[in-house]
Structures are given as structure tokens and as C-alpha cells.
Amino acid sequence: MWVLSVAHQHKLLLVGTRRLHKSALFLRVGCYHVSASVLHPQDSSINPVVRRRHSVINTSGVQHKPVVPDGRRDHKRSVQSKVRKNETPVLQKPSKRRGGDSRVSSELRRLSLEDFPEQKERMEGQRSTLDSKAESYEVLFGVAPCLLALSQGRRKAQRLFVKDGEASHRASVLQVCEEAHRQGVQVQRVSKRDLDKMSSGRVHQGVCLQASPLSYLTEDRDSAPSRGDAPLWLVLERIQDPMNLGAILRSAYFLGVDRVVSSLRHSCPLSPVVSKASSGVMEVLEVYGYEDLEDMLELKVAQGWQVVGTVGAEAQESQIPVTQCADFHMTKPTVLLMGGEGEGLSQQLLSLCQTLLTIPAGRELFPGIESLNVSVATGILLHSLLSSRSSTT
């Protein structure tokens, strides 16, 4: 009697344990179902992505698979998949899984953007920072180029981009913003990363301007001298480095050159890099371009102008007289020719020169460094010529 009673109690204990696990499993599935319906009530059409086996541990520590009907097992897996989808962090980089999950990863990313509209608007805004008509515009960078481009009105300004944060409160940046408002140009605040991308990593000082390009100007062949009895024109042949061109324009404007002329072939364009290197002078100074500099120089010689070329201190003897720049005095309209980096003036232009100027060195030079940078040499020669003009007037 006593043995049967113990067996009967053991049987009742096993039955009760199984019922207890089934009840716990039912409550657990029901809890997941409620959580999924609250988070995403319309996600019933989403297919399960991640499937993971679950087991129930009894009191003896032995694992047994729960005995669940097929329909309930499929329902459980579907609900758990929904919950894991809903628990995926927003825009989290999808982990690498076995099998072709690239389609699922893109779908999860799309669903995350739909659940968080602020993040979606931010990403779309970054893609459309520049205007859709950006093909016909270029991006200036730097305070001075942007300010002068806005105030001079030679470009068609589209939009001003300003770095968001404390940098936008600097006096120089506020001045650019005020000028943009006066010109009716839209001002948009963007991140430093966006400005770095617009300026290709160059120094933008917190502002970039989307505007139409600036091109070389043309003139009539019979144009008259622009200043007094002894104007000075600076003619540049094949200057290819935009940093050099920008520095030359800045010196020419500062020292008082009457006109700057450049060859159109084998010369760099008037790009945003040139504008930044000139500290915005390119936006103010009119730069003329010629397809054929020889024709223009021959015309100037016929009008009574003198053509002055430049050579290095180690130049070989030539039929054209060579004079140190400090000994030359400009007494009539003059054209100063400056050649490109490395090769200098072409033989065609050298043949039109009446005098060649040179800058003497202040010490004995090592081989290979006998010359100056073209922008530095231009500044020295311009200062010497313009100073001599002032002393003779």
C-alpha cells in the first residue's frame, strides 16, 4: 500500500511539472505577442528572419524540447522574429549572417527609417545638400572669396552654407551671412563634414558658397590705355598652378597693376582654389584671357608700348639687353611678361621683348635653386616697376 502511494505521488508530480511548464510557455508566448502588437501592430506580414531553438529546463536539470503543436510552434517563432526585428537598433550596421541576408538587411534599414522620420529626413538632407542644378555651379570656400563674390555681383549666387555651431557667430562669418541676406541668397547651416566635402578638404573657414563660375574676360582689339601716360599691364603665359595664379592676382591688385592678361591655352582656369589663394581678389580684379598673346603684344607695340620680359639671373647672353630690375625705369606704357613654372617664357614671346629684367641674388646659390617662385618673382618685379613709375611722374 505504501509503495503504490509513493508511485502515485511521483506520477502526479511529473504531470504537474509538465502542466506547469506548458502554462509558463503559454504565458511567455502570450507576453511576446502583446509586446509585438504594441510595438508594431501592422507587422504581421513580415516574415521571420532569425530562428533560434529554445528549450525548457526541468527541476532535475535535464533539457527537454517542449511538446507544442506545429501551429503553436510556428506562431511562437514568428512572434519571436518580430520582436527581434523591433529590438534591432536604428541604422545599426547589419551583422554578417550565413546565407543571402543582404535583402533582409536593406529591408530592416528601410523599416527603421520609416519608424524614425527624423533620421530619414537627416539622411535625405545630406544627400541633397547641394542644389539639383549643381552641374552649372561651383563651390567657393573661405570668408573673403564668399563675401566678395556676394558683394561684387559678378556671379549668380545660389546658396550659402555655414558651419553649424559657435563658428557661425564669428564676426567675419556673420558679415558673410548678412551680405547673403541682402542679396536674397538662401543660408543653410550644415556640419563641418559637409563643408569639408564641398571644399575637398581645403580650408573653408566655416563657409562655402554655391555660385556660377567666373571666366576670363575679353576685350576689343582697339581698346585704349586704362591709366594716365604710363599704364602697366601684367601678361601671364601658361601659369598652371592655381596657388601661384591666386598669389599673383593678389600682388597685382595690391600694388596697383592696371590690367592682368592671361593666355587661355595651357593655363589654369579661374577656379575656387585661385579665388581662395588670392584671398578673394579674383572676385574683384578683372582678368582678361587671349587665345593668341602674340597678336595682342604686336598691337601694343604698334601703339607705342614697350614689352618687358623676365629671365633668371643665370640666363645666357642674348641679343636682347638684360637689366637688373632695380636699374629699370618705366617711362611709358609697359607690358610685363611672366612665363609659366619651369619653362618660363616661350621663344615666340621672348622675340617680342625689347628688354629683359632679372632679379639679382643676394648670395651665392647652390645648383638647382637659382630661381624664385613665379608668384614671388612677379611681386618683386611689379613693385620695382611701379615704384619707378611713381618716381618719374
Summary of the structure (lengths in Angstrom):
residues: 393
radius of gyration: 38.7
end to end distance: 139.3
largest distance: 140.1
contacts: 1106
relative contact order: 0.08
helix: 45%
strand: 15%
